[in-house]
């Protein structure tokens, strides 16, 4: 693991100096943005432009924005399109059209759309009687100074990066400083006319959309993507998965969007490596327990197929428990679907295998009880022999089993299962 971390670390510096940048879709099948409402937006954009005009505007903006600031890219694309058609007002449709043409993937689309949402958020006048928490005396003056210096930072930083930096500076001396405090502070700065109305609106738009909570920037995504593609070249450039673009539980993101939003390239590589090891164990010729006796003799106990299967699952659980102790995760615990998404991203799991997983939803659907899932498991794998490769077990049914475990209510888990192998 240390060697992997060092390799990725060194690669990150060299890739940042490369000129070509692309967010073309090379992993997702059907887009996360594929419902009727998205289709209507695309058709609306097509009424104003042909696809080539939107594509050209995007490519020109990307090429002329070396710092990959999504706010600058959005502004350039909108300006180009409005110049061509002054009635154009559906930027979301243009982004969905770029995704439909595979010029961007769902992750890049989500970043473009989030930035567009920020700058189009309506800011209403405040009831000053309800605003409090701006601070008083020297503390207030120090905070107001930070706000007034914000515009200077925009000369060298993207808006979202500068805003997150401002919020971080405001929290340094007051760990309890929050969005409500910032709202009152911005109102004070506006009232004292030490910032322009335009800057007040920008900062308030960011606050309303909770940019202080962080999130992945376009520059972040570019770095993650380029490092992973450099270290783990795709084995099949045409491979796509619909499953990876489906909605992740309890989120408004797909599995792939959630993966890149929540994890670094190093974390993705470490999670994928766990699934690579799982696969190797399942496909190994044998797994044995070797006992070394005091008289220098040894006893070898080969595990039967089902025992090997159980060993592989138990080992995976143990490694997942240890993973959150890894310094790269700092106590964070990824779930099984994060591991599967990471494995697909670096081509350790094939897209066809994920589609088999999606086709057996009845097995892992969280709305079903464990025993209902078990019955479907028995019915399915007693008849669908093609899924169980190689016999008597294979990687796809193992993926399904780990997803079943992920959806079983935690209170039903074995209280003594603390990640130990035995």
N, C-alpha and C positions, 0 to 999 in steps of 0.2 A: 504493500500500500504506500509506503514511503517513497519508493521508486516511482510509482505512478504519479504521486503528488508532485514530486520534483520535476518529472518530465513535463507534465501539464503546465507547471509554473514557468519553466523556461520557454515553452512554446508560446505562452500568452504574450510575452514581450516581443517576440519576433513577428507574430501575426498582426499586432497592432500597427506595425509599420507598412503593411501591405495596402495597396491602393484600391484594388477591386472590392466592391461590396455588393452582395446580393442577398435578398431575402426570398428568392424564388422557392416555391413549394417543392420539396423533394421527399416528403414523408407522409403527408396527409392525403387521404382519398377524398371522400365527400366532405365538404367544409362544415365546420361548426356553424357557420353562418349560411344555412341552407334552407331555412323555413320560408313560408309565403311572404312574410314581411320583408325579408331580405331580398327576395326575388322582385318584389314591387319596387324597392329602392334601386335595384339594378336596372330595371326597365325604365324607371324615371330618368336615370343618368343617361341611358342609351338614347332617350328622346332628344337630349341636348347635344350629345357627342357620339361619335363612333368610338369603338374601343381603342383605336390606335392613337387618337388625340389624348385620351386620358393616360394611356401608357407612356406616351412621349413626355407629357407634363411631369409624370412621376419620375421617369428616368433622368430627366434634366435636373429636377430638384434634388434627387439622391446624389447625382454626380457633382453638383455644385455645393453640397453641404458636407464638407470633409469631417466635421465634428459629429455628424449623424444626429443633430438635434432635431427631434421629431416635430417640435413646434415650428422650427424654420422650414422643414420639409413640407409640412401641411400648408403653411402660409404661401410658399412658392407654388405649390400645386394649385391651390385655390386661386391665386392671382393669375396664373396662366390660363386656367379654365374660364374665369370671369372675363378675361381679356378676349377670349374667343366667343363667349356667349354671356352677355351681361345679366341674363336672366337666371343663370346657373345658381342653385342654392341647395343642392343635395350632395354634400361632400361624402356622406356615408355611402351613398349609392356608388360613387366613384371608387371608394375603398373596396366595397364588395365586388365591384367589377374587376378590379385588379386581382382580387383573390380568385374570382371565377376563372380568370385567365392564367392562374398559377404564377403570376408575377410576384406575388407575396404569399406567405402562408398565414395560417390563422393567428400565430403568435405575433407576427409583425402587424397584421391587421388590427389586433386588439390594442396594440400600443398606439397606432395611428388614430384609432377611434377614441381611445381614452383622452388623448391630447386634444382632439377636436371637441370632445364633450366639455373639457375644462374651459376652453376659450369661448364656447358658446353658451355657457351657463349664465342665466340671468341673475344679476345682483340687485336686490331690492334695498330701499332705504331702511335704516335701522331705527328702532325705538330706543333712543339713548338712555331712557330711564331703566331699561332692562339690561343694559350693558355694564358689566363690572369685571374687575380683575386685571385692568391694564397696569396696575401698580401705582405707586406714588413716589414723590421725591426723587432721589438719585437713581433708584431702580427704574422708575418710569423713563427718566432722561436717557439712561444707558440703553434701554430697550428701543426707544424712539430713534436713537442714533444708529442702531443696527438696521432698523427699517429704512432709514434714509440712505444708508450705504448699499442697500440691496441693488439698486439700479446699476451701480458701478460694476457689480459682480456679473451682470448680464452681458457685459462686453466680452467676457472670456468663458462664460459657462452657459449651458442650456438652461432654460427657465426652470424646469423641474429640479435639476441639480442645485441651482441657486436657491430655490425655495426650500428644499430640504436642508440645505446648509444654514439658511436663516433660522429655521425652526430649531435646528440642533443648537445653534448659538444661543437662542433664547432660553433653551432648557438647561444650559450649563450651570447657571446660578440658581435655577429654580426647577427642580426635578418634577414638580407638580404642574408646571406650565403646560396648558393644553389648548385645544382649538378655541374654547370660549375666551380664554385669556387673550389669544391672538386677535379674535374678533374685536374685543374691546380696544386693544392696542392699535389696530389698524384704523379704527374709528377715531381714536385720539389723533393719530398722525394726519388723518384726512381733515379733521376739524381744525387743527393747528396749521393746516396748509403747508406742511413740510414734505409732503409727497403729492404728486399730481393725481388728479381724478382718475386718469387712465391707469396709473400704477396701482392705485387703491383697488380698482376693479379687478385687475389681473391677480393681485394677491388674494383678494376675497374669493375669486373663482377657484383658485388653488385650494384655499382653506375649505370651502364648501365641498370640494371633491376629495378632501382628506389626503392631499399629496404628501402631507407630513408623515404619513404612515409608510412612505417608501413605495417601492414597486420597481419593476424592471424598466430601464430606459432602452431606447433603441440601440444605443452604444453597447450596453450590457449584453443585449441579445446577440448583437453582431459578434462580440468577442466569444461568448459561449458557443455559438454555432460554428465559428471558424476553427476554434480549438478542437472541438469534437470531430468535425469533418476531417481535420488534419491528422488527428491521432487514430481515428476510427473511420477510415474511408468506407462509404456505403458499398456493400457487395453487389447490390442490384440497383442501378440508378433509376429504374422504372418502378421499383417496388413502392406500393402505397398501402395505407391501412385506413379503413373507415372507422374502425373501433377506436383508434387513438384520438380521433376527432370528436367522439361522442362526449356528452356532458358528464363530468365527474360528479359524484355524489356530494350534495350539500354545498355546491359551488355554482358560480355562473360561468365556469370555464370548462374547456375540454380537458381530457387527461394530459394531452401534450402541452397545452397552455399552462396548466397547473404545474407541470414538471419544470418548465423553464422559469416560471414566475417565482417558484419557491426554492429552487436549488441551483447551485453553481455548477460549472462544468466539471469540477473535481468531484463534487458530490454525485453528480449523474454517473460519472465513470465508476466510482466506488460501488454505487448501487447496482449498476449493470454487471460489474465483476462478480457480485454475489450470485446473480442469476446464471452467469456463465459457469461458475463452479457447481451450482445446482444441476445444471444440464450435464456436465461432465460426470458427476456422481451417478446420475440416473442412467447414463449411457455407458457406464464402465462395465467391463467384463465381470468384475467381481468386487465385493467389499468384504474384508475379513477382519476379525478381531484376533490379534496375535498376543498370546500370553507368554511372557519370558519367565521361566521358573528359576529358582535359586541354583539348581544343578546345571544351569546353562542350556537346558533343553527348552524347546518352545512348543506351544500348542496353538494351532491355527483353527479358528472357528469361522467357516464361511457363512455369510448371511444368506438366507433364502430370499427370493425375489421380493416378497412382500416386506420382509425385514429390511431389505435394502431401500425400498421405497420409503418406509417409515423413518429410517435413519436419515435419508436425504432431507425429508421435511423437518425432522427434529433439528438437524444441523442448521438448516436455514433459519429456524426460529432462534437458535442460539446466536447465530451471527447477527441477526437483526437486533437482538438485545444488546450485543456488544457494539453495534454500529453507532448507537446514540452516545456511547462513551468515547468514540473517536473524536479527536480534536477538531476535525473538519465539520462535524455535525453539532458539537457543543450541546449535547443533550436532546437534540431534535430526533424524533422517531418517525421515519418515513413509513408509509403503509405498503402493503403488497402491490397495489396498483401503481404506486410510484416506482417500485422496482421493475415492474413489467414495462411501464412506459420508458424507463431509462434503458432497458435492455433492447427494446425496439429501436430507440434513437441511435444506438451504436451498432445495430445489426446483429446483436446476439440472439434476438428472437425475430423470426421472419414475419412479414405482414400476413402471410397466409395462415400462420399459427394464431395470430390475434383474431383473424376473421372466424376461425373455428371457435375460439373462445367466445366471441360475440354471438355466434350462432347457437350457443348452448346457454343462453341467458337464464333459462329456467333453473339451471343448476346453481348459479351464483346470485340470482336476484335476491336482494336483501329483504324483500317483503315476504319471502318464504321462510319457514322454520328450518332448522338444521335437518330434521328428519325428512321433511318434504324434499329438500335438496338431495339428501342421501338416496331417496327412492328414485328420483330422476337420474341420479348418477348410475344407479344399478341398471335401470332400464336402458339408458343410453349406451353405456359401455359394454353391455352384453350383446348389443346389436350393431353398433357403429364401429366395426373393427378397424376401419381406415384411420380413425382418430388415434387409436392406441398404437403408436409406432415408437420404438420397437416393442413387441410383446415381452412380458405381460403387462407392461406399463410404459408410459411415454411422457414426453415433456408437456404436451397440451393438456392431458388430464391432470398433470401435476399443477400446472398453472391454475386450472379451475379449482383444484383442491385448496391452494393457498388463498384464492379469492373467497372461497367458502369460509375459510377461517377468518378472513378479514371482515366478513359480514355477520358472523355469529356474535350475538350480544356478549360483551365482555364478562358479564357476571356469570355466564355459563362456562367460562374458561376454568381450567384446572388451577386452583390457587397455589399449588406447589410448582407450577410451570414458570420458573423464574429465568428461563433462558438456558438452563443447564442442559447438557446433552443427555444426561441420564437422570 
